[in-house]
Amino acid sequence: MDAQDSTVTDQRSGVRVGENPRLWRLRPLYVGAAGIVESVPKLWDGVLPLTIGRHAPPRAAGPWLVVEDERVSREHARLEQVGDAVVLHDCGSKNGTQLNGQNLPAKGCLPLSDGDVIGVGRSILLVRHEVATHADAEIASIVGVSAAACQLRHSIAQAAHSGQPVLLLGATGTGKEVAAHALHRLSGRAGKLVPVNCAAIPSTLAESLFFGVQRGAFTGALSSPGVFGEAEGGTLFLDEVGELPIELQAKLLRAIEQREFLPLGSTKAVRCDVRIVAATNRDLAQEMQRGSFRADLLARLAAAVIALPLLRERREDVLLLARHFAGGTLSVSPSLAEAMVLYPWPFNVRELRNIVARMQAEVTDAALLRMLKASPQANAADNRQTPAAGPAQARPAPNRAELSALLEQYAGNLLRIEQEQGYSRRQLRRWADKFGLNIDRFRVPK
């Protein structure tokens, strides 16, 4: 190869690619009788038209993507570069071609964009316009083949061994706790991972919960190690760290920087070896400007920052995640598979897990289809969600009677209400305070 030539040939596609090219990629997600598949994408450079069909002729004039589906025509559809655009043509197929759930006109065409979904026969293909290769790492708990999933695994693997604090940013339900567990496993630390839900800590108990209590510190006080003591040699996962009381933040910063903490009632500091992983769906820079989060603590927690993608940015992972949640085997109809890929998933992976649970509870495909298509988010023209946005914004606030009924229905379990109804735990507590409802009274004693 000439020294000036930086291109190589992709062995699976035959496409000549450069060091960091931006190519079109077609990935089958669901293929006829095979159902959900984990497939290698077809790379396409746009020079010659790409044909989608059931069989490629022996001397094809251009590239082909073969889809083994009896309802796909021999020459079903075609992608072609027209000026600066790429268009999808239907080649007079028997069963038609769909783009994002809409039928193409017979022998008609429509422009393609990154993330579009093509339907041919009983099969579903995803279109991407992105770089040809992505850094990746082996992390079994982070399921997916998308560029976003690859980047997430790569970032976790890079950060795992440093020992520095890691800040996980992401909207509700994107899998921050899964990422925290992956960071801990890859770190090789001998201690355990200790999760702490910062939003559920009463400010009056925060110091003792974090740093422990010395016996006799107050009347009836028993010795307790606190979460820093429990996480010795391991990882302390501070979930919803943006909810930490401001008065605790200075003491947390001291523990991180000096690697020691002072138990309540003690005059002797305790040395600690604890790795901090924090997570939030809030904009901590904005909270810092408001004075509710310390700038020095944010700087310390953000030694490494990993942003978790929204599920709707990972369309090629939706069916693979669903199969994973189902235990490795999942049978869905082509229409439900297409609806799941196209659905915007406002509550991300957590919402998908709940849908799979409904599937396993024998809720019919027809009922699930109605639910997905009737969702306000599925039909919204603008459904963007930033990491600072919470699910409570997606639904109107309940009145006192409605909130009381909700707490009664879920026995005061705010996590389940958040996962299944979309209200954030923080907002639920605010409403309970506003209406004078004691959440503990709804909880079933263990």
C-alpha positions in Angstrom: 0.0 0.0 0.0 1.3 3.5 -0.9 2.6 5.4 2.1 0.3 8.3 1.3 -2.8 5.9 1.3 -4.3 5.7 4.8 -7.3 3.6 3.7 -7.8 -0.1 4.4 -10.4 -2.6 3.3 -13.1 -3.8 5.7 -12.9 -7.6 5.4 -16.6 -8.2 6.0 -18.0 -5.5 3.7 -15.3 -5.0 1.1 -15.6 -1.2 1.5 -12.5 0.9 1.4 -12.4 2.9 4.6 -10.2 5.7 5.9 -8.8 6.2 9.4 -12.0 7.8 10.7 -14.6 7.7 8.0 -18.3 8.5 8.3 -20.1 5.8 6.5 -23.7 4.5 6.1 -24.3 1.3 8.1 -27.4 -0.9 7.8 -27.9 -3.3 10.8 -30.6 -5.9 10.8 -32.4 -5.9 14.2 -35.2 -8.4 13.5 -35.2 -10.9 10.6 -38.2 -12.9 9.6 -38.6 -16.2 11.4 -35.3 -15.7 13.2 -36.8 -12.8 15.2 -34.4 -10.7 17.3 -30.8 -10.9 15.9 -27.4 -9.5 16.9 -25.9 -8.9 13.5 -22.9 -7.3 11.9 -23.9 -4.1 10.0 -23.5 -3.7 6.3 -21.1 -0.8 5.5 -21.9 1.4 2.5 -19.9 4.2 1.0 -22.6 5.6 -1.3 -20.6 5.2 -4.5 -22.9 2.6 -6.0 -26.5 1.9 -5.0 -27.1 -0.7 -2.3 -29.9 -3.2 -2.9 -31.8 -4.9 -0.1 -33.2 -8.3 -1.1 -33.7 -11.9 -0.4 -31.0 -13.2 -2.8 -28.1 -11.4 -4.4 -27.5 -12.3 -8.1 -24.1 -14.0 -8.9 -22.8 -10.9 -10.7 -24.4 -8.1 -8.8 -23.6 -4.6 -10.2 -23.3 -3.1 -6.7 -23.4 -4.0 -3.0 -26.3 -6.0 -1.6 -27.7 -6.6 1.9 -29.3 -10.1 1.9 -32.2 -10.5 4.3 -33.3 -14.1 4.7 -37.0 -13.4 5.0 -39.5 -15.2 2.8 -41.7 -12.0 2.7 -38.8 -10.0 1.3 -38.7 -9.7 -2.5 -35.6 -10.7 -4.5 -35.0 -7.0 -5.1 -37.0 -5.3 -2.4 -35.5 -1.8 -1.8 -32.5 0.3 -2.8 -30.4 3.0 -1.2 -28.9 5.6 -3.5 -26.8 8.7 -3.2 -28.6 11.6 -4.9 -26.5 14.8 -4.6 -25.9 15.4 -0.9 -28.8 13.2 0.2 -29.3 9.4 0.4 -32.8 8.2 -0.6 -34.6 4.9 0.0 -36.5 3.5 -3.0 -39.0 0.7 -3.1 -38.2 -1.6 -6.0 -41.8 -2.6 -6.7 -41.8 -5.2 -3.8 -44.8 -7.4 -3.1 -45.1 -6.4 0.5 -44.0 -2.8 0.3 -41.2 -0.9 2.2 -41.7 1.1 5.4 -39.6 4.0 6.7 -40.1 4.8 10.4 -43.4 2.9 10.4 -44.8 4.7 7.3 -45.3 3.0 3.9 -43.2 4.2 1.0 -45.2 5.0 -2.2 -45.1 2.0 -4.7 -41.8 2.5 -6.5 -41.4 5.8 -4.7 -38.6 7.1 -2.5 -37.9 9.1 0.7 -34.7 10.7 2.1 -32.8 8.8 4.8 -31.3 10.1 8.0 -29.2 8.7 10.8 -31.3 6.5 13.1 -34.1 5.8 10.6 -35.8 2.4 10.7 -36.5 0.5 7.5 -39.1 -2.3 7.4 -39.0 -4.9 4.6 -41.2 -8.0 4.8 -41.2 -9.1 8.4 -37.7 -7.7 9.0 -36.4 -4.4 10.6 -33.2 -2.7 9.7 -31.6 0.3 11.4 -29.8 3.0 9.4 -26.7 4.8 10.9 -24.4 7.4 9.4 -21.4 7.2 11.7 -17.7 6.3 11.9 -16.9 2.7 10.9 -15.2 1.6 14.1 -15.7 2.4 17.8 -13.5 1.8 20.9 -15.1 -1.0 23.0 -14.4 -3.2 26.0 -15.8 -6.5 27.4 -18.4 -5.6 30.0 -21.2 -8.2 30.0 -23.6 -6.1 32.1 -23.6 -3.2 29.6 -25.7 -4.8 26.8 -25.8 -3.3 23.3 -24.1 -2.9 19.9 -24.7 0.8 19.4 -21.9 3.3 19.2 -23.2 4.8 22.4 -23.0 1.4 24.2 -19.5 0.8 22.9 -18.4 4.2 24.0 -19.9 3.7 27.5 -18.1 0.4 27.9 -14.8 2.0 26.8 -15.2 4.9 29.2 -16.0 2.6 32.1 -13.0 0.4 31.4 -10.7 3.4 31.1 -11.9 5.0 34.4 -12.1 1.7 36.4 -8.5 1.3 37.3 -7.5 4.9 38.1 -8.9 5.0 41.6 -10.1 8.6 41.1 -13.7 9.6 41.8 -16.1 9.1 38.9 -19.2 11.2 38.2 -22.0 9.4 36.3 -24.4 11.7 34.5 -27.6 10.6 32.9 -31.4 10.9 32.8 -33.6 8.8 35.1 -33.5 5.1 34.2 -30.4 5.2 32.0 -28.6 2.6 34.1 -26.2 4.6 36.4 -26.2 1.9 39.1 -25.3 -0.8 36.5 -22.4 1.4 35.4 -21.3 1.9 39.0 -21.3 -1.9 39.6 -19.2 -2.3 36.4 -16.7 0.3 37.5 -16.3 -1.5 40.9 -16.0 -5.0 39.3 -13.3 -3.8 36.9 -11.4 -1.8 39.6 -10.2 -5.0 41.2 -10.8 -3.5 44.7 -11.1 -6.1 47.4 -13.8 -4.4 49.4 -17.5 -4.3 48.5 -19.6 -1.7 46.7 -21.8 0.1 49.1 -24.7 2.0 47.5 -26.3 5.1 49.2 -29.4 6.8 48.0 -28.6 10.4 48.9 -32.2 11.5 48.3 -33.5 9.2 51.0 -31.1 10.4 53.8 -32.8 12.7 56.4 -30.5 15.6 57.0 -30.5 14.9 60.8 -29.1 11.4 60.3 -26.8 12.2 57.3 -23.5 12.6 59.3 -23.9 9.4 61.4 -25.0 7.4 58.3 -21.9 8.5 56.4 -19.2 8.5 59.0 -20.6 6.2 61.8 -21.2 6.7 65.5 -18.9 6.1 68.5 -20.6 4.2 71.3 -21.9 6.6 73.9 -21.9 9.6 71.5 -25.4 10.3 72.7 -27.9 8.6 75.0 -28.4 5.0 73.8 -25.9 5.3 71.0 -24.3 2.1 69.8 -21.1 1.9 67.7 -21.7 2.0 64.0 -19.1 2.1 61.1 -21.2 4.2 58.7 -21.1 3.7 54.9 -17.5 4.9 54.7 -16.5 2.2 57.2 -18.6 -0.4 55.3 -16.9 0.5 52.0 -13.3 0.3 53.3 -11.2 -1.1 50.5 -14.1 -0.9 48.1 -16.4 1.6 46.4 -18.9 4.0 47.8 -21.7 4.7 45.3 -23.4 8.0 46.0 -26.6 7.8 43.9 -28.5 11.1 43.4 -25.5 13.0 44.9 -27.2 16.3 43.9 -29.6 15.7 46.8 -26.9 15.8 49.5 -27.6 18.4 52.3 -25.2 21.3 51.9 -24.0 21.0 55.5 -22.8 17.5 54.8 -20.9 18.4 51.6 -17.9 20.0 53.3 -17.4 16.9 55.5 -17.7 14.6 52.5 -15.1 16.7 50.6 -12.7 16.4 53.6 -13.1 12.7 53.7 -12.4 12.4 50.0 -9.4 14.7 50.0 -7.7 13.6 53.3 -8.8 10.0 53.1 -10.1 10.1 56.7 -13.3 10.8 58.5 -14.5 11.6 62.1 -17.2 9.4 63.5 -19.9 11.1 65.4 -18.9 11.5 69.1 -15.2 10.7 68.4 -12.2 13.0 68.6 -9.9 10.6 66.6 -10.1 10.5 62.8 -10.3 7.2 61.0 -8.2 6.5 58.0 -10.1 5.1 54.9 -9.4 3.7 51.5 -12.6 4.2 49.7 -13.2 4.9 45.9 -16.1 7.3 45.3 -18.5 6.9 42.4 -21.3 9.5 42.3 -24.4 9.7 40.1 -26.9 12.3 39.3 -29.6 13.3 36.8 -29.4 16.9 37.9 -27.3 19.8 36.4 -24.7 20.2 39.2 -23.1 23.2 37.6 -26.5 24.9 37.8 -27.0 23.8 41.4 -23.5 25.2 42.2 -24.6 28.6 40.8 -27.7 28.5 43.0 -25.5 27.8 46.1 -27.0 24.3 46.8 -23.9 22.4 45.7 -20.3 23.2 46.5 -18.0 24.0 43.6 -15.0 22.3 45.3 -16.9 19.1 45.9 -18.1 19.0 42.3 -14.5 19.5 41.1 -13.4 16.6 43.3 -16.2 14.2 42.3 -15.7 15.0 38.6 -12.2 13.7 38.3 -13.7 11.5 35.5 -17.1 12.1 34.0 -19.1 9.5 32.2 -22.3 10.5 30.4 -24.9 7.7 30.0 -26.9 7.8 26.8 -30.7 8.0 26.5 -32.3 4.7 25.3 -33.8 6.5 22.3 -30.2 7.3 21.2 -29.5 3.5 21.2 -32.3 2.2 18.9 -30.2 -0.8 17.8 -29.9 -1.9 21.5 -33.7 -1.9 22.4 -34.5 -5.5 21.3 -31.2 -6.9 22.6 -31.8 -5.3 26.0 -35.4 -6.6 26.0 -34.1 -10.1 25.3 -31.5 -9.7 28.0 -34.1 -8.7 30.6 -36.3 -11.7 29.5 -33.5 -14.0 30.4 -32.0 -14.6 27.0 -35.0 -15.7 25.0 -37.8 -13.4 23.8 -40.4 -13.9 21.1 -42.2 -10.8 19.8 -44.2 -10.1 16.7 -42.7 -7.9 13.9 -45.2 -5.2 14.6 -44.4 -5.0 18.3 -40.6 -5.2 17.6 -40.9 -2.2 15.2 -43.0 -0.3 17.7 -40.4 -0.9 20.4 -37.6 0.3 18.2 -39.5 3.4 17.2 -40.8 4.3 20.7 -38.9 7.2 22.3 -38.6 5.6 25.8 -38.9 8.7 28.0 -37.9 6.7 31.1 -35.1 4.9 29.3 -33.9 1.4 30.2 -35.9 1.2 33.4 -39.1 1.6 31.4 -38.0 -1.1 28.9 -37.4 -3.5 31.8 -41.0 -2.8 33.0 -42.4 -3.5 29.6 -40.5 -6.8 29.4 -42.0 -7.7 32.8 -45.5 -7.1 31.4 -44.6 -9.3 28.4 -43.6 -12.1 30.8 -46.9 -11.5 32.7 -48.6 -12.6 29.5 -49.8 -9.1 28.5 -50.7 -9.5 24.8 -48.7 -7.9 22.0 -51.9 -6.1 20.9 -52.2 -4.5 24.4 -48.5 -3.5 24.5 -48.8 -2.0 21.0 -51.8 0.1 22.0 -49.9 1.3 25.1 -46.7 2.2 23.2 -48.6 4.0 20.4 -51.0 5.8 22.7 -48.2 7.3 24.8 -48.1 11.1 24.7 -44.3 10.8 24.3 -44.6 8.6 21.3 -46.5 11.3 19.5 -44.8 14.4 20.8 -43.2 16.5 18.2 -40.4 17.5 20.6 -39.5 15.0 23.2 -36.0 16.0 24.2 -34.9 15.2 27.8 -31.7 16.6 29.3 -29.8 14.9 32.2 -31.2 17.5 34.5 -34.8 16.8 33.6 -36.8 14.5 35.9 -39.7 12.2 35.1 -42.1 14.2 37.2 -42.3 16.8 34.4 -43.9 14.2 32.1 -47.2 14.0 34.1 -49.5 16.5 35.9 -49.1 16.8 39.7 -51.6 14.7 41.7 -54.0 16.2 44.3 -54.0 15.1 47.9 -56.5 12.2 47.4 -54.6 10.9 44.3 -51.3 11.0 46.0 -52.7 9.2 49.1 -54.2 6.5 46.8 -50.9 6.1 45.0 -49.0 5.7 48.3 -51.6 3.2 49.5 -51.4 1.3 46.2 -47.6 1.0 46.4 -47.3 0.7 50.2 -45.2 3.8 50.4 -42.5 2.4 48.1 -41.3 5.6 46.3 -38.9 3.7 44.1 -41.6 1.6 42.6 -43.8 4.6 42.0 -40.9 6.3 40.2 -40.2 3.3 38.1 -43.8 2.5 37.2 -45.6 5.8 37.3 -42.8 8.3 36.3 -42.9 10.6 39.4 -39.5 11.3 40.9 -39.0 10.3 44.5 -37.8 13.8 45.4 -41.0 15.3 44.0 -43.2 12.7 45.8 -41.6 13.7 49.1 -42.3 17.4 48.4 -45.9 16.7 47.6 -46.3 14.5 50.7 -44.9 17.4 52.8 -47.2 19.9 51.1 -50.3 17.7 51.7 -49.3 16.7 55.2 -49.0 13.0 54.3 -46.6 10.8 56.4 -45.1 8.4 53.9 -44.0 6.0 56.6 -47.6 5.4 57.6 -48.2 3.8 54.2 -45.3 1.4 54.4 -45.8 -2.2 55.4 -43.5 -3.2 58.3 -40.9 -5.8 57.4 
